[in-house]
Amino acid sequence: MNLPARGFEWTPAVNGLFVPFLDGSSVQLWDDDERCAEEIRGFAPGDVDGWRAMSEVIRRLRDALRPAGDGDLWIGEPPSREQIEERLGADDEARGLLFDWSMAEFVERFLRDERLQIAYLGQGVIGTNASPFDAGTASIRFHHASGRLGGMPGMWGYVKGGMGMVSFYFCDAAREAGAVVATGVPITEIVPGDGVILESGERIGAPIVISNADPRQTLRLLGNAADPAWRARVEQIPIEGCTVKLNVLLRELPNFFARPGLDQPHHYGQINAPLTKSEWRHAFAAARRGELPENLWCELYFQSAHDSSVAPPGRHTMSVFAQYVPYKFARGTWDERREEVRRLALDSLARFCSNLDSAVVDSQVLGPPDIEREVGLTGGHIFQGECLPAYMWSNRLSARTPMPGVYLCGACTHPGGSVIGINGRNAAMAILKDSAELRTHA
């Protein structure tokens, strides 16, 4: 699609993960291994070897399942447990990371300093309605570090103009290839093998319908045309979100007590406002009861630090993903308690910053029901259903469905949720293969 010629530019987030602590200490977990090892040597000198061993398990697992070049198990048909086991061979640590360990078990196996352990805990529950003490959450950590971007293992980055620009580049490429693109045109029904019916009542004929909606939304659109066994499988997928998103406009970047300054290396990576192990347990339990915890775990990104075009002159953006919040409150509604959630998230961050109250110009708060309503994601689940091991690989939905001509291309399919594009690629590969076979047998 020649994306660079269309304007695609990105900046790798090589500055890694910065985590400040209430005692005034902090750690910058750089993506460069030697730089990160040096940082840990000054922060928790007894954990350098353990950190290297922990990182090595992720590397071995990545190389086994997603080698550079051919053989990436994320591409194509979902692999079975047996296929994965064959790739892992006798590597019991890789097997434990992928299938069994909680995130807490993973870090405690390799690290001794409790601050360093809790620095990593959030990486096992991103967008996941589970506690870092729940079995299988270590797999979430691997999932988000399993790819390669720009040839760099586990890398992610910032797209100039914001991630949404990628959709526009794809749209331009599709139109040049002859596609007709229509947005803001709701459909009310998918008719397998025949097309879709619009909200206006107009029918658009098409032998193939590809749905990027989550499986519950797709099921709703199929209505009685859904295969009963497929319907039952979709209805069993856990799809209730636990994340609140804040889009914040700032006068200046946060000034962290642990590393003062308004334009520091940590502002160019991601930042976690951590919870203690006790806080993690209580926060998850509170949300399950329909209540708010005392503090939220927050992950921050500053797109404007890399790309000034996304904010007014002299201003900055701050994206916040915070957990855990309930989808439905035991008392009150999201509309009634939105300001309370805003204050809780910002107060959770302010524990580590000297200027947050004065820095915030405005903020938008999107709880799970808001994400459901505005984006169309059932339950407000950002990955269209849980990505824990029980719901991955051959246990995840395939691009193909039992309904003729109906395919899925969203995060509900293998290999799961993330900004990777492989789900769409897998759907395209399946459609091309099926279409070729139909022509052969015609």
N, C-alpha and C positions, 0 to 999 in steps of 0.2 A: 504493500500500500504506500510505500515511499513516504512514511510519516515525517521524516526530517524535512523533506522538501515542502511539506504542508505547514511547517512551523513548529513541529514537535521538538521541544528541548527539555532536558531534565537534568537535575542536579542530584548526585548520589548523596545519601545521608550518612557520610563516612564518620561523622562525629558520634555516632552510636547512641547510647542511653546514659543520661545523667540522672543520678538519684541523690537528692539531698536528704539529710536526717535531722531530727529535732535536736540532737546533741551538738550540731554545728559541723559535723563531718559530712563528707560527700564522696561520691565515686563517679568517675566518667568511664563508662565501659565502651571504649572505642571499638570501631569495627576492624581496625588494624590490630592484629594479634599481638605484635611486639609492644605496641604503644599501650594496649590494654593490660598486658602482663606487667608493664612497668608501673602503671597506675595502681594495679592491685598490690604490687610489691610494697608500695608506700601506704596503702590503705589497710590491707590484711595480709601481711607478709607470709603468714603460714598457709595461705590458700592459693598461692600461685600455681603450684603443681596440680592441686585439685581442680582449679579453674581450667587449666590446660586439658586435663583428662575429661572434664565435663564437655568442653568444646569439641574434643576429639570424637566423643560419642556422636554428637550431632553431625560432624563432618563425615564419619563413617556411614551413618545412616543415609545422609544425603547422597553420598557417592554410590551407595548400594541401590537406592531406589530411583534416584534422579541423576544419573551420571551425565556429565557434559557430553553432548553429541547424541547418538542413538541410544535407545533403551530406557528412556524416561517413562516410568510407570504411570505418571500423571497424564500422559498423552495417550488417547485411544480408549479402549474398553477398560472399565474398572477392574483392577487386579483382584484375584481371590486371596484369601489368607494364605493358601498354600503357595501361590506364586510369590507373595511377599516373603514368606518364610524361606523359600528357596534362595532368594537374593541375600537374606541375612545370614544364612549358614549357621555357624556356631557362635555368632556374636550375641550373647545373651544380654549385654548391656544395651545394644541397639534395639533388641526385641523388647526389653523392659521399657525403654523410652517410648517406643511407638505404640505399644499395646496396653501397658499395665500401670506404670508409675504415676502417682500424683506429682504435681509440680513441686510440692514440698518434699516429697521423697527424693525426687531427682536432685534438688539442690543440696539437701542434707546428706546425700550419699557422697557428694564430692567436696562440699564447702563446710568450714567450721565456724567462720565469723557470721553471727546471726544477722548483722546488717547486710552483708553481702548476699546472704540467703534471701532476705526479704526484698532486696533490690530486684531480684529476678522473679519473684512470685507472680506478679501481675502478667508476665509474659506467658503464663500457662492458662490464663482465663480470659483473654481478650475476646469480648463479645460472647462469652460462654456462660451459661447459667449454671455454674458449678463453682465450688470452692476450690482453691489451690490444694486443699487437703483431700480432694476427691480423686479416686483412681482414674487414670486416663488423661488427666489434665496436662501432664508433661508432653503429651502428643501435640497439644495445641502450640506449645513452644516450638516443637520441631516443624509443625505445619507452616508457621510464619517465617521460618528460617530455612525452608527447604529449597527455595528457588535460587536462580542466578539472574542478576540484572546487570547488563553491561559487562558480562563475564565475571562479575564479582559474587562469590557465594553468599547467600543469605541477605543480599543487599536490597534496599528499597530506596525510593527517592522522591523528589518533588518535581512535578511537571510545571513548566512555565505557564502562567495563566490559571493554574488550578487543574486538578485531575479531570474535571469535567471537559476540559479542552480536548481530551482524547476522543470523547464521543463525537465531537464536531469533526475531527479529522477523519474518523471512520465514516461519518455521514457523507463528507465530501467525496471520499473514495467510493462509497456505495453509489452515490448519484452519478459519478463519472462512469461507473460500470453499468448504468442503466436502471438502477433502483429508483423507485418512487418512495420518498420518505414523508410520512405524515405524523405529526405529533399532536397531542391534545385531542385525539379522536378516540373516545372511550368505546370499547367493545363490550357487548353484553353476553355473547355466546361464541364458543368455538364449536364448529360443526365438523367433526373428523372427516377428512377426505373431501370436504366441500368448501371450507373457508371459514369466515367469521361473519357475525352479524353485529353491526355497529349500534350504538345507543340510539341513533336516528332511525333505525330500522333497516338501513341499507345493508345489503349482503355483498360482501367482497369474496368472489370465488377464488379458491386456491387449493390445489391438491395437497400442499404441505403448509402447516402452521407451526412456527417455532415460537415457543413461549419463554420469555425471560422473566416472567412473573414467578413468584414463589409457588411451591406446589399446591398450597391450599387455595390460592387465587386461581391457579390453572384448573384445579378441581371444580371450583365454583363455576367457572366459565364453561366447563364441559357438561355440567349438570348430569342428566341421566345417561349421557353418552359415555361417561367414564366407566372403564372396566372395573367390576366390583373388587377384585383382588388388589388392583392398583389403588383404588380408592381407600381400601382398608390400610394399605401400607402408608399412604400419604397421611392419613388421619392419625397414625401412630408416631409420626415424627415430632419430637419436642421442638416447639417453635415460639416460645415465649421469651422475649428479650428482657435483659436486665441492665441495659446500658442507657445512660443519659448523655446526650451530646449537647455541648455548649459551643456556639459560634460567638467569639468575643472580639470586639474592637477595642484596641488599647492605645493609650497616649504614648506609652513606652513599654518596652519589654520588661518582664518581671525581674526584680533585683533579689536574688537569692542570698539569704544570710550566709550560707556555707561558701559561696563563691560570688562575692559582690561584683556588680558591673551590669551595664545595660546592653552590651554587645560583646558577649563572651562565647567561647567555643561551644558551650552547652546549648546555647540558643539555636544552634544550627543542626542539632540532632533531635532526638525526642527526650522528653523529661517525664519522669514518674514522681508523683507525690505518693510515697509509700505508706503502707499500713503495717503495724506490728502483726505478728502471727495471731495474737488474741483479737486484734481489731478485724483481721480478715475473717476469722470465724464468726464474730458477732455481727459483722456487716452482712454476710451472706444469710445468716439466720434471720436477721431483722427483715431483709427484703422478702424472704420466703413467708414471713408472717404478714406481709403487706405494710411494713413499717420502714422508716428511714433509719439508717445507722447513724452513729455519732460522727463518723468521718467517712469520706469516699476516697477510694483509690482513684487517682486521676492520671491520665496520660496526655501530655501536651505536645502540640506541634505548632511551629511558627512559620507558616508558608511565606510570610512577608519578609522574613530574614533572608530568604533565598531569592525572592522575587517581589520587588517593590510594587509591581503593577497591580497586585491584588488588593491594595489598601490605599486610601487617600494619602497624599504627601504628609510625612511626619507621623503617620499612624502605623499600627501593626495589627495583624490578625493573630488570634490564638484559638486553635481548635482543641477542645477538651473532650475526651471520652472518659466517662466516670462510671464506676460500679461500686456497690450494687444498688439498684432502685427497683421497686416493685412495678410490675405492669399495671396492677390494680391495687389501690390503697385499701387497707382495712377500714380506714376512716377518711372520708373526703375523696375528692377527685383530683386529677392532674391539673385541671384548670384552677381549682381552689388552692392547690399546694405548690404550684409552679414556682412562685416567688420563694417559698421555703426551700425548694430544691436548688434554686439558683444560689441562694445564700449559703446553703450547705456546701455546695461544690466550691464556691469561691473562698469560703472560710477554710475548707480543707486544704486549699492551695496556699492561702495566706499564712498558714502556720510556718511555711518555709520561705516567705517573701516579706520584704520590708515595705513594698510600695503597691501591693495589688489593689487595694481599695481606691487609691488615687489614680491608678493606671487605667482602670476599666472605664471606657466611655459608654459602651452598650453591650448587651449580650442577648442571645436567643437561646432558649432552653427547649430541647426536644426530648421528651420522654418516650418510652416505647409506644404508647398509643398515638403520640404525635407523628412518630416515624411511620407507624402503620397507616395513619390517615393521609399524610402528605406524600409519602414515597410509595405506599402500597405494599409494604412488607408486613405480612401477617405477624401479629404479636410484637412488631417492632424489632424482630430478630434480624440483625444485620447480615447474617450468613444464611438466611432462608432455611434455618434449622440447625440443630447442634452439629458441631464438627468433632465431637468426642469419638473415640475409636469404634464404639458400637454402631455409629452411623456413617462410617467412612468406607472407602474403597468399594468392594462389591456389595456392601450394605447400604451404599448411597444410591440415590436414584440415577438411572442411566439417562443419557440423552434421548434414547428411544423410549417410547411408551407403547402400551398395548393397543392404543387407539390409532387407526390407520392415518398416516400422514401427520401425526402430532408428535412434536419433539420438544425437549426442554433444553435450554442453554444457560440457565442461571446457576447461582451458587448452590442450589439444592442438588445439583448433579456432581458426579465425580469430576475433579478432585476436591470439591468443597469450596468454601468461601474464602476469598482473598482477591486483591486487585491484580489478577494474573492473566485473564483472557483465555485460559486453557479450556474453561467450560464451553465457551463459544466455539473454540477450535474443534473440540471433540464433537460437538453437535454438527458442525459443518462436515467433518470427516464422515460421520455416520450417515448424514443425508446424501452425500456424494456417493458413498458406497452403495447405499440402498437404491438410489436412483439408477446407478450403473447396472445393478443386478436386475432391476425391473426392465430396463431396456434390453438386457441380454435375453431375458425370458419372454419378452414380448413377441 
